[in-house]
Amino acid sequence: MANIKSAKKRILVNTKKVERNKAIKSAVKRSIKKVKTAVSANAKEIAMISLVNAISNINKAVTKGVYHKNNASRKISRLSKAVNSIT
């Protein structure tokens, strides 16, 4: 355990940041999973609605600094490609 006051504060701040980032990442993963399940079920309408929600969650994660913009762009591109592949 840290003895210095600033080190104690750093520990508190880091744990809060880790919890926040974990919550954001899990929300993104949940939304991506919804899109993938809709794609595997060939449900185009559900997949499109889920895709819009997933893109929104991914972009929010980028603005909060959880994901890099290129990583988010890659995720969005792959999801869009999967949804567009449904006939």
C-alpha positions in Angstrom: 0.0 0.0 0.0 1.2 3.5 -0.8 2.3 5.8 1.9 2.4 9.1 0.0 -0.8 11.1 -0.4 -0.5 11.6 -4.1 0.2 7.9 -4.7 -3.0 7.0 -2.7 -5.0 9.4 -4.8 -3.5 7.9 -8.0 -4.6 4.4 -6.9 -8.2 5.7 -6.3 -8.3 7.6 -9.6 -6.9 4.6 -11.5 -9.4 2.2 -10.1 -12.3 4.5 -11.0 -10.9 4.9 -14.5 -10.5 1.1 -14.9 -14.1 0.5 -13.8 -15.4 3.2 -16.2 -13.4 1.8 -19.1 -14.5 -1.8 -18.3 -18.2 -0.7 -18.3 -17.8 1.1 -21.6 -16.0 -1.9 -23.2 -18.6 -4.4 -22.0 -21.4 -2.2 -23.4 -19.6 -2.1 -26.8 -19.1 -5.9 -26.7 -22.7 -6.5 -25.9 -23.9 -4.3 -28.8 -21.5 -6.1 -31.2 -22.7 -9.4 -30.0 -26.3 -8.4 -30.7 -25.4 -7.5 -34.3 -23.5 -10.8 -34.8 -26.4 -12.9 -33.5 -28.9 -11.0 -35.8 -26.6 -11.6 -38.7 -26.2 -15.3 -38.0 -30.1 -15.5 -37.7 -30.4 -13.7 -41.1 -32.6 -11.0 -39.5 -31.8 -8.0 -41.6 -34.1 -5.5 -39.8 -32.9 -6.4 -36.3 -29.3 -6.4 -37.5 -29.7 -2.8 -39.0 -31.2 -1.5 -35.7 -28.5 -3.2 -33.7 -25.8 -1.9 -36.0 -26.9 1.7 -35.5 -26.8 1.1 -31.7 -23.4 -0.5 -31.9 -21.9 2.3 -34.0 -23.2 4.8 -31.5 -21.7 2.9 -28.6 -18.4 2.5 -30.4 -18.2 6.2 -31.3 -18.9 7.1 -27.7 -16.1 4.8 -26.5 -13.8 6.6 -28.9 -14.7 10.1 -27.6 -14.1 8.8 -24.0 -10.6 7.5 -25.0 -11.4 3.8 -24.5 -10.7 2.8 -28.1 -8.4 4.3 -30.7 -10.3 5.8 -33.7 -8.7 3.3 -36.1 -9.7 0.4 -34.0 -13.3 1.7 -33.8 -13.3 2.3 -37.6 -12.2 -1.3 -38.1 -15.0 -2.6 -35.8 -17.6 -0.5 -37.5 -16.4 -1.6 -41.0 -16.5 -5.3 -40.1 -20.0 -5.0 -38.6 -21.3 -3.1 -41.6 -19.9 -5.6 -44.0 -21.5 -8.4 -42.1 -24.9 -6.7 -42.0 -24.7 -5.9 -45.7 -23.9 -9.5 -46.5 -27.4 -10.6 -45.4 -29.6 -11.3 -48.3 
